[in-house]
Amino acid sequence: MLTGRQFKDVVYHELSRVAKALADPKRLEILDLLCQSEKSVEAVAEEMRMSAAAVSHHLQLMKGARIVTDRRAGKYIYYGASPMGMECWQSLSDVGERAVPEIQLALQNFFSNIETIEELGIRELKQRLSVGDIVLIDVRPEQEYASGHIPGSLSYPLKELEKKIGELPKKQRILAYCRGRYCVMSKQAIELLQKKGYQAARLPVEIAEGHIRGRLQAAGE
C-alpha cells in the first residue's frame, strides 16, 4: 500500500504530464486542430507549416498524457483529440480568456472589422434556417465538416469559396463559421463575401463550437 507521500508523488507527477503536454503554443494549436477531426502527421505538419518530425514529437508527448489518440491505417498514423483532450482544450480556453486580458484584446482587435451576431441563440438560428431567412456555411475543410457540423450548415471550404461563391444567394444573409474562437477562416470568408456584394456575418462562438461539444457528448454515450 502507498504511503501518503507516495500517493501524492504519483498523483502530482501524472498531473504534471498533462500540464507539460499543454504547456507549448504549438501543441495547443495542434490540439485545437485535432478537436475538429483526426488527421495524419503529414496533414498536421502541412497545416502548421512545421516538419513532420517536429509534429510527431509533439504528438508523442500529447499521446503520453492521453489527450490525443492514434490509429494506424496502412503507412499512415492518424491522430485525434481524446474526449479528455477536447475537455482540456475547452476548459483552458475558457479560463485563459477570463484570466489573461491580452487574449480578449487580441480577439477584439482581430475581429473588430467584421460583424458577429452575438445575440443569436441556437433556437433562433434553427428557426431562421428553417424559413430560409439565412444561409449558414461551414468554411472548414470537407473532412472536418464530415466529422461533425452544425445541422443545416452547408460545406463551403475557404479554399473553394471564391470558385463556388456564385452558388450562394445574394438575397439572404450569409452566416459563416469555422473551427471556433481562434480560427481565422470565418473572417477571411466574410471579407471575401462582402467584397463580392453579400451580406455576411460571423456566427457566435458559443454556437460555432457546438460541433466539438457534440463530439464530446457522442464519445461519452
C-alpha contacts under 8 A as a table, 3 or more apart, distances in Angstrom:
res1	aa1	res2	aa2	distance
2	L	5	R	7.86
2	L	6	Q	5.63
2	L	7	F	5.81
3	T	6	Q	5.12
3	T	7	F	6.11
4	G	7	F	5.14
4	G	8	K	6.35
5	R	8	K	5.23
5	R	9	D	6.17
6	Q	9	D	5.01
6	Q	10	V	6.22
7	F	10	V	5.32
7	F	11	V	6.30
8	K	11	V	5.20
8	K	12	Y	6.00
9	D	12	Y	5.48
9	D	13	H	5.88
10	V	13	H	5.23
10	V	14	E	6.26
11	V	14	E	5.37
11	V	15	L	6.25
12	Y	15	L	4.97
12	Y	16	S	6.02
13	H	16	S	5.10
13	H	17	R	6.56
14	E	17	R	5.16
14	E	18	V	6.86
15	L	18	V	5.30
15	L	19	A	6.35
16	S	19	A	4.85
16	S	20	K	5.92
17	R	20	K	5.07
17	R	21	A	6.15
17	R	64	G	7.76
17	R	65	A	5.69
18	V	21	A	5.10
18	V	22	L	6.46
18	V	62	M	7.80
18	V	65	A	5.06
18	V	66	R	7.87
18	V	67	I	7.70
19	A	22	L	5.22
19	A	23	A	5.99
20	K	23	A	4.94
20	K	24	D	7.70
21	A	24	D	7.25
21	A	27	R	7.16
21	A	61	L	5.85
21	A	62	M	5.12
21	A	65	A	6.42
22	L	25	P	7.87
22	L	27	R	6.34
22	L	28	L	6.02
22	L	62	M	7.75
23	A	27	R	7.55
23	A	28	L	7.70
24	D	27	R	5.31
24	D	28	L	6.32
25	P	28	L	5.10
25	P	29	E	6.29
26	K	29	E	5.08
26	K	30	I	6.17
27	R	30	I	4.95
27	R	31	L	6.11
27	R	58	H	6.19
27	R	59	L	7.72
27	R	62	M	7.78
28	L	31	L	5.03
28	L	32	D	6.21
28	L	89	W	7.75
29	E	32	D	5.01
29	E	33	L	6.31
30	I	33	L	5.06
30	I	34	L	6.22
30	I	44	V	7.21
30	I	48	M	7.86
31	L	34	L	5.02
31	L	35	C	6.18
31	L	68	V	7.80
31	L	81	A	6.42
31	L	85	G	7.31
31	L	86	M	7.87
31	L	89	W	7.18
32	D	35	C	5.26
32	D	36	Q	7.15
32	D	89	W	6.96
33	L	36	Q	5.61
33	L	37	S	7.23
33	L	44	V	7.89
33	L	179	R	7.91
34	L	37	S	5.29
34	L	38	E	5.55
34	L	39	K	6.79
34	L	79	Y	7.16
34	L	80	G	4.95
34	L	81	A	5.06
35	C	38	E	7.70
35	C	80	G	6.86
35	C	81	A	5.24
35	C	85	G	7.88
35	C	86	M	5.93
35	C	212	I	6.57
36	Q	144	E	5.65
36	Q	147	S	7.21
36	Q	148	G	7.63
36	Q	179	R	6.83
36	Q	212	I	6.88
37	S	80	G	6.26
37	S	81	A	7.80
37	S	143	Q	7.23
37	S	144	E	5.35
37	S	147	S	5.77
37	S	148	G	7.99
38	E	78	Y	6.10
38	E	79	Y	5.17
38	E	80	G	4.06
38	E	81	A	7.23
39	K	43	A	6.00
39	K	44	V	6.43
39	K	78	Y	5.15
39	K	79	Y	5.44
39	K	80	G	6.51
40	S	43	A	5.13
40	S	44	V	6.36
40	S	76	Y	6.56
40	S	77	I	5.65
40	S	78	Y	4.22
40	S	79	Y	6.11
41	V	44	V	5.25
41	V	45	A	6.11
41	V	52	A	6.19
41	V	55	V	6.59
41	V	56	S	6.36
41	V	76	Y	7.84
41	V	77	I	6.72
41	V	78	Y	6.66
41	V	79	Y	7.33
42	E	45	A	5.01
42	E	46	E	6.19
42	E	52	A	5.84
43	A	46	E	5.18
43	A	47	E	6.20
44	V	47	E	5.10
44	V	48	M	5.96
44	V	52	A	8.00
44	V	55	V	7.18
45	A	48	M	5.16
45	A	49	R	5.61
45	A	50	M	4.89
45	A	51	S	5.73
45	A	52	A	5.29
45	A	55	V	6.04
46	E	49	R	5.04
46	E	50	M	6.66
47	E	50	M	7.96
50	M	54	A	6.66
50	M	55	V	6.76
51	S	54	A	5.31
51	S	55	V	6.39
52	A	55	V	5.10
52	A	56	S	5.97
53	A	56	S	5.08
53	A	57	H	6.25
54	A	57	H	5.16
54	A	58	H	6.44
55	V	58	H	5.17
55	V	59	L	6.15
56	S	59	L	5.04
56	S	60	Q	6.16
57	H	60	Q	5.27
57	H	61	L	6.60
58	H	61	L	5.33
58	H	62	M	6.35
59	L	62	M	4.94
59	L	63	K	5.92
59	L	68	V	7.50
59	L	79	Y	7.95
60	Q	63	K	4.99
60	Q	64	G	6.15
61	L	64	G	5.14
61	L	65	A	6.59
62	M	65	A	5.18
62	M	66	R	6.29
62	M	67	I	5.64
62	M	68	V	5.88
63	K	66	R	4.77
63	K	67	I	5.96
63	K	68	V	4.98
63	K	69	T	6.07
63	K	70	D	7.79
64	G	67	I	7.84
65	A	68	V	7.80
66	R	69	T	6.78
66	R	82	S	7.03
66	R	84	M	7.54
66	R	85	G	7.37
67	I	81	A	6.04
67	I	82	S	5.27
67	I	83	P	7.60
67	I	84	M	5.77
67	I	85	G	3.99
67	I	86	M	7.68
67	I	88	C	7.93
68	V	79	Y	6.51
68	V	80	G	5.47
68	V	81	A	4.34
68	V	82	S	4.82
68	V	85	G	6.19
69	T	79	Y	5.58
69	T	80	G	5.44
69	T	81	A	6.25
69	T	82	S	5.78
70	D	77	I	6.60
70	D	78	Y	5.46
70	D	79	Y	4.36
70	D	80	G	6.42
71	R	77	I	5.66
71	R	78	Y	5.35
71	R	79	Y	6.64
72	R	75	K	7.20
72	R	76	Y	5.87
72	R	77	I	4.39
72	R	78	Y	6.20
73	A	76	Y	5.40
73	A	77	I	6.16
73	A	78	Y	7.40
74	G	77	I	7.95
81	A	84	M	7.76
81	A	85	G	5.28
81	A	86	M	6.01
82	S	85	G	4.83
82	S	86	M	6.27
83	P	86	M	5.17
83	P	87	E	6.28
83	P	216	L	5.71
83	P	219	A	6.54
83	P	220	G	7.88
84	M	87	E	5.03
84	M	88	C	6.05
85	G	88	C	5.00
85	G	89	W	6.18
86	M	89	W	5.13
86	M	90	Q	6.25
86	M	212	I	7.45
86	M	216	L	7.11
87	E	90	Q	5.22
87	E	91	S	6.04
87	E	216	L	7.83
88	C	91	S	5.22
88	C	92	L	5.88
89	W	92	L	5.25
89	W	93	S	6.06
90	Q	93	S	5.30
90	Q	94	D	6.24
91	S	94	D	5.17
91	S	95	V	6.11
92	L	95	V	5.20
92	L	96	G	5.75
93	S	96	G	5.11
93	S	97	E	6.12
94	D	97	E	5.46
94	D	98	R	6.50
95	V	98	R	5.23
95	V	99	A	6.05
96	G	99	A	5.12
96	G	100	V	5.65
96	G	103	I	7.58
97	E	100	V	5.52
97	E	101	P	6.79
97	E	103	I	5.78
97	E	104	Q	6.16
98	R	101	P	7.11
100	V	103	I	5.86
100	V	104	Q	7.45
101	P	104	Q	5.33
101	P	105	L	6.25
102	E	105	L	4.97
102	E	106	A	6.05
103	I	106	A	5.12
103	I	107	L	6.23
104	Q	107	L	5.05
104	Q	108	Q	6.10
105	L	108	Q	5.14
105	L	109	N	6.01
106	A	109	N	5.11
106	A	110	F	6.01
107	L	110	F	5.31
107	L	111	F	6.03
107	L	182	Y	7.83
108	Q	111	F	5.53
108	Q	112	S	5.47
109	N	112	S	5.39
110	F	113	N	7.56
111	F	114	I	5.80
111	F	115	E	7.97
111	F	187	K	7.11
112	S	115	E	7.54
114	I	187	K	6.98
114	I	190	I	7.38
114	I	191	E	7.65
114	I	201	A	6.68
114	I	202	R	7.35
115	E	200	A	7.82
115	E	201	A	5.01
115	E	202	R	6.08
116	T	201	A	5.53
116	T	202	R	4.47
116	T	203	L	5.96
116	T	204	P	6.20
117	I	120	L	5.69
117	I	201	A	6.77
117	I	202	R	6.41
117	I	203	L	6.01
117	I	204	P	6.03
118	E	203	L	7.55
118	E	204	P	5.35
120	L	124	E	6.40
120	L	125	L	6.61
120	L	204	P	7.15
121	G	124	E	5.41
121	G	125	L	6.12
121	G	207	I	7.55
122	I	125	L	4.96
122	I	126	K	6.22
122	I	207	I	6.62
123	R	126	K	5.24
123	R	127	Q	6.25
124	E	127	Q	4.98
124	E	128	R	6.02
125	L	128	R	5.22
125	L	129	L	6.05
126	K	129	L	5.13
126	K	130	S	6.09
126	K	152	G	7.86
127	Q	130	S	5.14
127	Q	131	V	6.50
128	R	131	V	5.37
128	R	132	G	6.12
128	R	133	D	5.11
128	R	134	I	6.08
129	L	132	G	5.06
129	L	133	D	6.10
129	L	134	I	5.69
129	L	135	V	6.64
129	L	136	L	7.62
129	L	152	G	6.95
130	S	133	D	7.76
132	G	135	V	6.98
132	G	172	Q	7.73
133	D	172	Q	6.09
133	D	173	R	7.17
134	I	172	Q	5.32
134	I	173	R	4.94
134	I	174	I	5.90
134	I	175	L	7.09
135	V	153	S	7.48
135	V	154	L	8.00
135	V	172	Q	6.64
135	V	173	R	6.29
135	V	174	I	4.90
135	V	175	L	6.15
136	L	152	G	7.08
136	L	153	S	4.83
136	L	154	L	6.26
136	L	174	I	5.96
136	L	175	L	4.82
136	L	176	A	5.91
136	L	177	Y	7.86
137	I	153	S	5.23
137	I	154	L	4.74
137	I	155	S	5.89
137	I	156	Y	6.08
137	I	174	I	7.22
137	I	175	L	6.23
137	I	176	A	4.94
137	I	177	Y	6.56
138	D	145	Y	7.10
138	D	149	H	7.65
138	D	153	S	6.16
138	D	154	L	5.87
138	D	155	S	4.99
138	D	156	Y	5.79
138	D	157	P	6.84
138	D	176	A	6.01
138	D	177	Y	5.30
138	D	178	C	5.80
139	V	155	S	6.35
139	V	156	Y	4.97
139	V	157	P	4.14
139	V	158	L	4.97
139	V	161	L	7.85
139	V	176	A	6.87
139	V	177	Y	6.33
139	V	178	C	5.46
139	V	185	M	6.75
139	V	186	S	6.57
139	V	189	A	7.29
140	R	144	E	6.28
140	R	145	Y	6.45
140	R	155	S	7.60
140	R	156	Y	7.38
140	R	157	P	5.06
140	R	158	L	6.56
140	R	178	C	5.31
140	R	179	R	6.79
140	R	185	M	7.42
141	P	144	E	5.55
141	P	145	Y	6.53
141	P	157	P	5.04
141	P	158	L	7.41
142	E	145	Y	4.99
142	E	146	A	6.10
142	E	155	S	6.72
142	E	156	Y	7.97
142	E	157	P	6.44
143	Q	146	A	5.13
143	Q	147	S	6.27
144	E	147	S	5.02
144	E	148	G	6.59
144	E	149	H	7.89
145	Y	148	G	5.43
145	Y	149	H	5.36
145	Y	155	S	6.65
146	A	149	H	7.07
148	G	211	H	5.61
148	G	212	I	7.69
148	G	214	G	7.75
148	G	215	R	7.13
149	H	153	S	7.14
149	H	211	H	5.28
150	I	153	S	5.68
150	I	208	A	7.59
150	I	210	G	7.07
150	I	211	H	6.12
156	Y	160	E	6.63
156	Y	161	L	5.72
156	Y	164	K	7.71
157	P	160	E	5.41
157	P	161	L	5.99
158	L	161	L	5.00
158	L	162	E	7.77
158	L	185	M	6.66
158	L	188	Q	7.88
158	L	189	A	6.29
159	K	162	E	7.47
160	E	163	K	5.47
160	E	164	K	6.23
161	L	164	K	5.12
161	L	165	I	5.41
161	L	189	A	7.46
162	E	165	I	5.16
162	E	192	L	7.55
163	K	166	G	7.62
164	K	167	E	5.79
164	K	168	L	7.85
165	I	168	L	5.72
165	I	193	L	7.77
166	G	169	P	7.61
169	P	172	Q	6.00
170	K	173	R	7.33
170	K	197	G	7.59
170	K	198	Y	5.63
170	K	199	Q	7.39
172	Q	199	Q	7.44
173	R	198	Y	7.30
173	R	199	Q	5.08
173	R	200	A	5.81
173	R	201	A	7.82
174	I	198	Y	7.31
174	I	199	Q	6.10
174	I	200	A	4.62
174	I	201	A	6.49
175	L	200	A	5.69
175	L	201	A	5.03
175	L	202	R	5.53
175	L	203	L	5.82
176	A	186	S	5.66
176	A	189	A	7.25
176	A	190	I	6.94
176	A	200	A	7.37
176	A	201	A	6.41
176	A	202	R	5.14
176	A	203	L	5.85
177	Y	180	G	7.47
177	Y	185	M	7.90
177	Y	186	S	5.22
177	Y	202	R	6.16
177	Y	203	L	5.56
177	Y	208	A	5.87
178	C	183	C	6.36
178	C	184	V	7.85
178	C	185	M	6.18
178	C	186	S	5.52
178	C	208	A	6.89
179	R	182	Y	7.55
179	R	183	C	5.45
179	R	208	A	7.24
179	R	209	E	6.95
180	G	183	C	5.48
180	G	205	V	5.95
180	G	208	A	5.82
180	G	209	E	5.26
181	R	205	V	5.59
181	R	209	E	7.73
183	C	186	S	7.05
184	V	187	K	5.49
184	V	188	Q	6.50
185	M	188	Q	5.07
185	M	189	A	6.08
186	S	189	A	5.01
186	S	190	I	6.10
186	S	202	R	6.64
187	K	190	I	5.13
187	K	191	E	6.17
187	K	202	R	7.27
188	Q	191	E	5.21
188	Q	192	L	6.29
189	A	192	L	5.16
189	A	193	L	6.15
190	I	193	L	5.00
190	I	194	Q	6.03
190	I	200	A	5.61
190	I	201	A	6.29
190	I	202	R	7.27
191	E	194	Q	5.23
191	E	195	K	6.12
192	L	195	K	5.09
192	L	196	K	6.38
193	L	196	K	5.13
193	L	197	G	6.45
193	L	198	Y	5.20
193	L	199	Q	7.33
193	L	200	A	6.41
194	Q	197	G	5.04
194	Q	198	Y	4.90
194	Q	199	Q	6.17
194	Q	200	A	6.27
195	K	198	Y	7.37
203	L	207	I	6.95
203	L	208	A	6.25
204	P	207	I	5.60
204	P	208	A	6.13
205	V	208	A	4.76
205	V	209	E	5.94
206	E	209	E	5.68
206	E	210	G	6.69
207	I	210	G	5.13
208	A	211	H	7.13
209	E	212	I	5.56
209	E	213	R	6.89
210	G	213	R	5.07
210	G	214	G	6.07
211	H	214	G	4.83
211	H	215	R	6.24
212	I	215	R	5.13
212	I	216	L	6.28
213	R	216	L	4.96
213	R	217	Q	6.12
214	G	217	Q	5.07
214	G	218	A	6.15
215	R	218	A	5.05
215	R	219	A	6.11
216	L	219	A	5.10
216	L	220	G	6.40
217	Q	220	G	5.21
217	Q	221	E	6.54
218	A	221	E	5.33
